[in-house]
Amino acid sequence: MYNEGACLEDLISSAINLAGKLGADYAEARFQSDFRESIVLKNGVPEVSVFAELRGFNVRVIFKHSLGFASTNILTRRAARDAAKRAVKVARASTRVLKEGVWMGEGRLGDERVEVKPRIKFDCVDLDSKVLLLKEADKSAKDAAMEAKAKLPARMLTLDTLTTERIVVSSDGARVSSVVPRVALNSFLTAHDPQKGTAQRHFNLGEAAGWEAVERWNLQKLLWEEAYSLSKTLMEAHSPPTGEMDVVLGPEVVGIVCHESCGHPAEADRILGREAAQAGETYLKADSIGLQVGSSVVNVVDDPTLPGSFGFYPYDEEGVKARKRVLIKEGVINEFLHNRETAHRFEVESNASSRSTAYNREPIIRMANTFLEPGDHSKEELIEGVKHGVYIKNFMEWNIDDRRFHQRYVGLEAHRIENGKLIERVRNPVLEITTVGLWSAIDAVGKDPEFQAAYCGKGDPMQAIPVWTGGPHARLRKIRLGGA
């Protein structure tokens, strides 16, 4: 009986063995298969349906402290050996130009197979049923806008399913494999009124699960609520108050703040300067562990082990066992995100942050699920503690500088707070603040976290990788708010 898994491991092992014979001090090989289905519905009409499979494997080696990488989509012993030869050749050539060498640091290397088993497999639901579900959700959104006396002329819904299989083997003992299904919904809605103009809403959902996640999302109800809120904001929102006040941020805003002003700055390759030309810099330095950047109630973590999360993975692409990383602990920088290379440079153990989107992409340091840990307040208690301020539930846009220090968030659904109560809707309140200023202003954190899916971009070539952002509500005291 043909056993593909055994054959793949044999190919991988032959590549690693040859790399060693050619002089490599370290070798690792990874097989990866990604099977994706994508359905796009534009204004209620199916735009495209795509089935794609990308599979192959790569070899990464260290030769005299220089790194070499090669990949192939031909799954034969000869191709495996050729990939090993190319990787060693690249590493040999690099020894002449690199000033700093590469070493692999310590990490909890695994020897295990992990499979996330869906309750409902993606291929158990036919294409027509998936398209019909999106059409029903689209109609629900249109009906909601009409009830709010607005129109929804532009609507884009994308439903993606993805199943990823990986096998990672290294010359120093890692041997892990995993199968993880993922499903994601991307929605972009535009509401319009001739007198009021336009308002737009973009949001993502995603989980490491089967079709049961889509059923749980209840897309008809979800799209109705999102379209109704967007339309009410367009039709009824007033100009926001400006000046110094208290602000309560919703989980969606808290999530993007965590991702952009805490997760990215903590990437060790960015701290070392590798990402400067590719994805920006960071305000943190190698000696920033222990730096106070927020109040004592601020605890930000990155945790790839959350069951069902969009950024879930059991082992990283270097075979290191995943664990929760505490980036900010009680307002203090606690640890960075490391792969084995940067772990050696910083004299710590890798915390399994090496990720890659495909077999032909070198793994680099990435986030997984970055969020603010819950506190002990309800949303109502946070609002009740505000005499004069604004509640920003979600955002319309955001931006942040290359060093991840100066940032700007423009709210979408937002409400003025007076004497502890939500009153009128306000449109596009603007929060411009520094990273330290934002985290230091938080005096209380909610107890009910919520998560949103995203595809985090980084690298050259670009790698868009699945993550969760989120957290509970958070209250900020005495910050300046502007208006668009």
Secondary structure, DSSP 8 states (H G I E B T S, - for coil): ---HHHHHHHHHHHHHHHHHHTT-SEEEEEEEEEEEEEEEEETTEEEEEEEEEEEEEEEEEEETTEEEEEEES--SHHHHHHHHHHHHHHHHHHTTT-SS--------B-EEEEE---SS-GGGS-HHHHHHHHHHHHHHHHHHHHHTT-EEEEEEEEEEEEEEEEEEEETTS-EEEEEEEEEEEEEEEEEEETTTEEEEEEEEEEESS-THHHHHH-HHHHHHHHHHHHHHHHHH-B----EEEEEEE-HHHHHHHHIIIIIGGGBHHHHTTTTTTTT---S--TT-TT-B-S-TT--EEE-TT-TT-TT--SB-TTSBB---EEEEETTEE---B--HHHHHHHTS---S-EE-SSTTS--EE--SEEEE---SB-HHHHHHT-SEEEEE-SEEEEEE-TTS-EEEEEESEEEEEETTEEEEEEE-EEEEEEHHHHHHHEEEEBS--EEEEEEEEETTTTEEEEEEEEE--EEEEEEEEEE-
